[in-house]
């Protein structure tokens, strides 16, 4: 005879000569016989069978006390204890004691890619579950195409997308939907009169059809750049340097119209084009500077000649007036005498004759 005490939260399995006999629960038990052995288990822990589980499950009393979870190769089972995620089970058999802890088992089929099970999103960040999930972020200003095994499946709006991690290949390709700008910087070109220049040109655009942009062409932005470059080269080659400098806006408008059609085939809408700078090379810059200096000098000479002509014409008119009016001649004569007298410290004249006449004789050298 053997006395066995099973405490609260425990359970015992009785074996005789190595064979399973029965299960005993909380309390004091008297066992009769020889070669008896009692294995005590904690109900808070999972159950690890000391012998083949199939032999133990022949005892219906024991079977009713156990939760047996069979997990297939293509499944995951989420184990919740007291409504909190405890662990994630992969393929295999797992046994838990009933009664002490409230457990819930959520089964997930990971052979598919979409997560259709009712799982709180807050759990996706936990390490126990996160390793079995693939996550993709699409920003608020983006859209994306979903490719499953390299086959287009659907277009994704902004948000976070999660898929089960398995052998299926999942890719997403994203597009920025904001207004974008493409620059052609330092493009070296020849004008119609063979002047070498560098041009900085820009285009503002938006992606409006992401399926065309991502699936219908390879590297749509690079193709848009080449289309702009070729259109710009074609138009600049038809203008002389002077025409180019005067008609930059016309060229930008022409490039805009040419590129707009090609951009539409790429899923892109061109909003505007513009020529930012026309930069002359070193030799051309020197030539243009000399031309500019010559032009300004010619303009200065014209202004000088115009002023000289006006001054001469004014003197001629004054002389004619003085010739016709003796009093005006006298006044003009006294004006000049006054100007000369301002620069002379002292003048001595005799009392004979008029003072003005004597001053005239002095200044005239008579």
Secondary structure per residue as TSV (DSSP state, phi and psi in degrees):
chain	resnum	aa	ss	phi	psi
A	1	X	-	360.0	141.2
A	2	X	E	-137.1	132.9
A	3	X	E	-98.6	130.1
A	4	X	E	-129.3	132.1
A	5	X	E	-110.0	123.3
A	6	X	E	-109.6	117.2
A	7	X	-	-79.0	170.8
A	8	X	T	-63.3	138.8
A	9	X	T	80.4	8.9
A	10	X	E	-121.3	166.6
A	11	X	E	-150.7	150.0
A	12	X	E	-125.5	147.3
A	13	X	E	-113.0	128.4
A	14	X	E	-100.4	128.9
A	15	X	E	-121.9	141.2
A	16	X	E	-128.2	122.3
A	17	X	T	52.7	34.2
A	18	X	T	86.8	-7.0
A	19	X	E	-99.5	141.0
A	20	X	E	-69.4	135.5
A	21	X	E	-110.2	-56.3
A	22	X	E	-168.4	174.9
A	23	X	E	-111.2	138.3
A	24	X	E	-122.4	144.7
A	25	X	-	-112.3	-164.1
A	26	X	S	-55.4	134.6
A	27	X	E	132.8	-175.1
A	28	X	E	-102.6	130.9
A	29	X	E	-127.1	139.8
A	30	X	E	-107.1	123.5
A	31	X	E	-112.8	135.0
A	32	X	-	-108.8	139.8
A	33	X	S	126.0	177.6
A	34	X	S	-110.0	163.5
A	35	X	S	53.4	44.8
A	36	X	E	-92.2	141.7
A	37	X	E	-140.7	136.0
A	38	X	E	-119.6	122.6
A	39	X	E	-99.8	123.4
A	40	X	E	-101.3	134.3
A	41	X	E	-122.5	148.0
A	42	X	E	-89.4	124.6
A	43	X	T	-66.5	-14.8
A	44	X	T	-80.2	-15.5
A	45	X	S	-104.2	166.6
A	46	X	B	-70.8	164.0
A	47	X	-	-104.4	126.8
A	48	X	-	-111.6	115.3
A	49	X	-	-70.6	132.8
A	50	X	S	-76.7	-20.6
A	51	X	S	-133.2	-178.1
A	52	X	-	-54.6	128.9
A	53	X	H	-61.0	-32.8
A	54	X	H	-60.4	-33.8
A	55	X	H	-69.5	-40.2
A	56	X	H	-68.6	-35.2
A	57	X	T	-73.6	-5.7
A	58	X	T	-67.7	-21.2
A	59	X	S	-85.1	107.1
A	60	X	H	-64.8	-29.2
A	61	X	H	-64.4	-45.5
A	62	X	H	-67.0	-41.3
A	63	X	H	-59.6	-37.8
A	64	X	H	-69.0	-19.1
A	65	X	T	-89.9	-2.3
A	66	X	E	-119.2	145.2
A	67	X	E	-101.7	118.0
A	68	X	E	-108.2	121.3
A	69	X	E	-115.1	115.9
A	70	X	E	-101.1	122.3
A	71	X	E	-113.4	122.5
A	72	X	-	-77.4	170.2
A	73	X	T	-61.5	-31.7
A	74	X	T	-100.1	21.0
A	75	X	E	-126.3	160.2
A	76	X	E	-128.2	147.9
A	77	X	E	-125.3	123.5
A	78	X	E	-91.0	125.2
A	79	X	E	-102.4	120.4
A	80	X	E	-108.6	129.6
A	81	X	E	-115.7	121.3
A	82	X	T	52.6	42.0
A	83	X	T	71.2	11.3
A	84	X	E	-115.0	140.4
A	85	X	E	-66.6	122.1
A	86	X	E	-97.7	-50.0
A	87	X	E	-159.8	170.7
A	88	X	E	-122.1	126.2
A	89	X	E	-99.1	134.3
A	90	X	-	-99.6	-168.4
A	91	X	S	-56.4	141.5
A	92	X	E	140.4	-174.1
A	93	X	E	-115.5	135.4
A	94	X	E	-133.9	141.0
A	95	X	E	-128.1	132.3
A	96	X	E	-127.8	148.1
A	97	X	E	-77.2	139.7
A	98	X	-	-90.0	165.4
A	99	X	S	104.6	-55.5
A	100	X	S	-79.9	-45.7
A	101	X	S	-114.6	135.6
A	102	X	-	-79.0	117.1
A	103	X	E	-118.2	148.5
A	104	X	E	-134.2	139.7
A	105	X	E	-118.9	122.5
A	106	X	E	-111.5	120.3
A	107	X	E	-95.9	135.5
A	108	X	E	-127.8	134.8
A	109	X	E	-93.5	107.1
A	110	X	T	-93.5	8.2
A	111	X	T	-75.5	-21.9
A	112	X	S	-93.2	169.5
A	113	X	S	-97.7	-28.7
A	114	X	B	-84.6	140.2
A	115	X	-	-90.0	97.9
A	116	X	-	-99.2	-10.5
A	117	X	S	-69.6	153.0
A	118	X	-	-82.1	87.8
A	119	X	-	-122.6	129.2
A	120	X	-	-60.7	132.2
A	121	X	G	-58.8	-27.9
A	122	X	G	-62.9	-22.3
A	123	X	G	-80.9	-17.3
A	124	X	G	-65.2	-22.0
A	125	X	G	-84.8	-9.9
A	126	X	S	-73.9	140.1
A	127	X	H	-59.3	-34.0
A	128	X	H	-61.0	-32.1
A	129	X	H	-106.6	-30.6
A	130	X	H	-59.7	-31.8
A	131	X	T	-68.4	-14.4
A	132	X	T	-102.0	9.8
A	133	X	E	-126.8	142.5
A	134	X	E	-107.1	130.4
A	135	X	E	-121.6	142.1
A	136	X	E	-132.5	137.9
A	137	X	E	-108.6	131.8
A	138	X	E	-119.4	116.5
A	139	X	-	-69.3	167.6
A	140	X	T	-63.0	-27.0
A	141	X	T	-100.0	17.1
A	142	X	E	-124.9	163.0
A	143	X	E	-133.2	162.8
A	144	X	E	-145.8	156.9
A	145	X	E	-107.5	139.7
A	146	X	E	-98.9	125.5
A	147	X	E	-115.6	119.9
A	148	X	E	-109.7	117.5
A	149	X	T	53.1	41.7
A	150	X	T	64.3	21.7
A	151	X	E	-115.5	129.9
A	152	X	E	-61.6	130.1
A	153	X	E	-111.9	-51.7
A	154	X	E	-166.5	172.2
A	155	X	E	-101.2	135.3
A	156	X	E	-106.1	132.9
A	157	X	-	-84.0	-176.5
A	158	X	S	-61.7	142.0
A	159	X	E	150.0	-177.3
A	160	X	E	-108.0	130.4
A	161	X	E	-121.7	131.4
A	162	X	E	-124.0	141.7
A	163	X	E	-136.5	150.9
A	164	X	E	-64.9	142.7
A	165	X	-	-86.6	115.1
A	166	X	S	-150.5	-162.2
A	167	X	S	-76.9	-8.9
A	168	X	S	-73.0	132.3
A	169	X	-	-83.8	127.2
A	170	X	E	-124.5	127.8
A	171	X	E	-134.1	150.3
A	172	X	E	-129.5	144.0
A	173	X	E	-119.9	126.8
A	174	X	E	-107.5	153.7
A	175	X	E	-132.2	136.8
A	176	X	E	-81.5	121.9
A	177	X	-	-90.7	-1.4
A	178	X	S	-74.6	167.0
A	179	X	-	-68.0	126.5
A	180	X	E	-116.6	162.3
A	181	X	E	-129.7	134.0
A	182	X	E	-115.5	128.2
A	183	X	E	-110.6	136.8
A	184	X	E	-109.7	105.4
A	185	X	E	-107.9	132.5
A	186	X	E	63.4	32.8
A	187	X	E	-71.8	119.5
A	188	X	E	-87.3	125.2
A	189	X	E	-138.2	163.1
A	190	X	E	-115.3	132.1
A	191	X	-	-81.0	177.2
A	192	X	T	-60.5	-35.1
A	193	X	T	-92.6	22.9
A	194	X	-	67.4	25.5
A	195	X	-	-84.2	128.6
A	196	X	E	-84.9	123.8
A	197	X	E	-134.9	163.8
A	198	X	E	-119.9	135.8
A	199	X	E	-121.2	136.5
A	200	X	E	-107.8	117.1
A	201	X	E	-127.8	147.4
A	202	X	E	-135.1	154.9
A	203	X	E	-136.6	134.2
A	204	X	E	-103.9	134.5
A	205	X	E	-150.6	167.5
A	206	X	E	-137.7	146.3
A	207	X	E	-83.6	124.0
A	208	X	-	-114.4	-17.8
A	209	X	-	-135.1	96.6
A	210	X	H	-73.4	-25.9
A	211	X	H	-64.6	-44.2
A	212	X	H	-64.0	-43.8
A	213	X	H	-64.7	-41.1
A	214	X	H	-97.1	-33.4
A	215	X	H	-103.3	-28.0
A	216	X	S	-88.0	-11.3
A	217	X	S	-150.2	159.0
A	218	X	S	-103.9	120.6
A	219	X	S	57.8	68.4
A	220	X	H	-59.2	-33.5
A	221	X	H	-67.1	-40.1
A	222	X	H	-66.3	-39.5
A	223	X	H	-67.0	-37.0
A	224	X	H	-64.6	-39.1
A	225	X	H	-61.3	-46.0
A	226	X	H	-65.5	-40.3
A	227	X	H	-60.9	-43.2
A	228	X	H	-62.2	-44.5
A	229	X	H	-61.3	-45.3
A	230	X	H	-68.5	-40.8
A	231	X	H	-64.1	-42.4
A	232	X	H	-63.7	-43.6
A	233	X	H	-62.6	-41.1
A	234	X	H	-64.1	-40.3
A	235	X	H	-77.3	-40.3
A	236	X	H	-65.1	-32.3
A	237	X	T	-67.5	-10.8
A	238	X	T	-100.5	2.1
A	239	X	S	-120.3	144.9
A	240	X	-	-75.9	169.6
A	241	X	H	-60.6	-45.1
A	242	X	H	-63.3	-41.6
A	243	X	H	-64.9	-38.5
A	244	X	H	-62.8	-44.5
A	245	X	H	-66.0	-30.5
A	246	X	H	-84.6	-25.1
A	247	X	-	-123.1	39.3
A	248	X	H	-60.4	-41.3
A	249	X	H	-66.0	-36.4
A	250	X	H	-65.0	-39.6
A	251	X	H	-65.9	-43.3
A	252	X	H	-60.8	-39.6
A	253	X	H	-67.0	-39.6
A	254	X	H	-65.8	-43.3
A	255	X	H	-62.1	-41.5
A	256	X	H	-56.0	-46.8
A	257	X	H	-66.7	-39.1
A	258	X	H	-67.1	-44.2
A	259	X	H	-75.5	-27.8
A	260	X	H	-57.1	-42.7
A	261	X	H	-66.8	-45.5
A	262	X	H	-64.8	-37.2
A	263	X	H	-64.2	-36.7
A	264	X	H	-61.1	-36.8
A	265	X	H	-68.1	-19.9
A	266	X	T	-93.5	1.2
A	267	X	T	80.9	21.4
A	268	X	E	-121.8	143.1
A	269	X	E	-111.4	120.3
A	270	X	E	-82.1	126.7
A	271	X	E	-94.8	-38.4
A	272	X	E	-164.6	158.4
A	273	X	E	-134.0	155.3
A	274	X	E	-163.2	149.0
A	275	X	E	-98.9	112.7
A	276	X	E	-77.5	-48.6
A	277	X	E	-143.1	148.4
A	278	X	E	-120.4	112.3
A	279	X	E	-108.4	126.3
A	280	X	E	-86.1	145.7
A	281	X	-	-71.3	172.0
A	282	X	H	-56.3	-49.3
A	283	X	H	-66.5	-43.6
A	284	X	H	-64.9	-34.2
A	285	X	H	-64.6	-42.4
A	286	X	H	-62.2	-43.0
A	287	X	H	-63.3	-45.0
A	288	X	H	-65.3	-34.6
A	289	X	H	-65.4	-41.2
A	290	X	H	-65.8	-40.1
A	291	X	H	-62.2	-42.5
A	292	X	H	-64.8	-42.0
A	293	X	H	-63.0	-43.7
A	294	X	H	-62.3	-41.1
A	295	X	H	-63.3	-42.9
A	296	X	H	-67.8	-38.0
A	297	X	H	-64.2	-41.2
A	298	X	H	-63.1	-41.6
A	299	X	H	-63.9	-39.3
A	300	X	H	-65.3	-40.5
A	301	X	H	-64.9	-40.1
A	302	X	H	-61.8	-43.8
A	303	X	H	-63.7	-41.4
A	304	X	H	-62.6	-46.5
A	305	X	H	-62.9	-37.7
A	306	X	H	-63.3	-41.8
A	307	X	H	-68.7	-39.8
A	308	X	H	-63.3	-42.3
A	309	X	H	-61.4	-44.6
A	310	X	H	-62.5	-39.7
A	311	X	H	-66.3	-42.7
A	312	X	H	-64.2	-42.4
A	313	X	H	-60.6	-38.7
A	314	X	H	-66.2	-40.4
A	315	X	H	-65.0	-40.3
A	316	X	H	-62.6	-43.3
A	317	X	H	-62.3	-41.5
A	318	X	H	-63.2	-42.1
A	319	X	H	-63.0	-40.0
A	320	X	H	-64.0	-39.9
A	321	X	H	-65.0	-41.6
A	322	X	H	-69.9	-32.1
A	323	X	H	-66.6	-34.1
A	324	X	H	-87.7	-17.0
A	325	X	-	-132.4	106.2
A	326	X	H	-64.1	-38.3
A	327	X	H	-62.4	-40.8
A	328	X	H	-63.4	-36.8
A	329	X	H	-63.4	-41.3
A	330	X	H	-64.7	-43.5
A	331	X	H	-61.6	-41.3
A	332	X	H	-66.5	-36.5
A	333	X	H	-64.3	-44.1
A	334	X	H	-66.2	-32.9
A	335	X	H	-62.7	-43.5
A	336	X	H	-71.1	-35.5
A	337	X	H	-61.1	-40.8
A	338	X	H	-61.5	-43.1
A	339	X	H	-64.1	-38.5
A	340	X	H	-70.9	-40.5
A	341	X	H	-62.9	-27.3
A	342	X	T	-62.9	-23.7
A	343	X	T	-100.8	4.0
A	344	X	-	-112.8	132.7
A	345	X	S	-73.1	-42.2
A	346	X	-	-149.9	138.7
A	347	X	-	-130.7	130.8
A	348	X	-	-113.7	128.0
A	349	X	-	-129.4	154.0
A	350	X	-	-86.8	171.9
A	351	X	S	-82.7	-11.0
A	352	X	S	-84.3	134.6
A	353	X	S	84.0	170.6
A	354	X	-	-73.9	145.1
A	355	X	H	-63.1	-42.2
A	356	X	H	-63.7	-40.0
A	357	X	H	-63.5	-43.2
A	358	X	H	-65.0	-40.2
A	359	X	H	-63.5	-37.2
A	360	X	H	-62.4	-41.0
A	361	X	H	-66.9	-36.4
A	362	X	H	-64.4	-48.1
A	363	X	H	-72.6	-26.1
A	364	X	H	-87.0	-8.1
A	365	X	T	86.2	10.5
A	366	X	-	-86.6	360.0
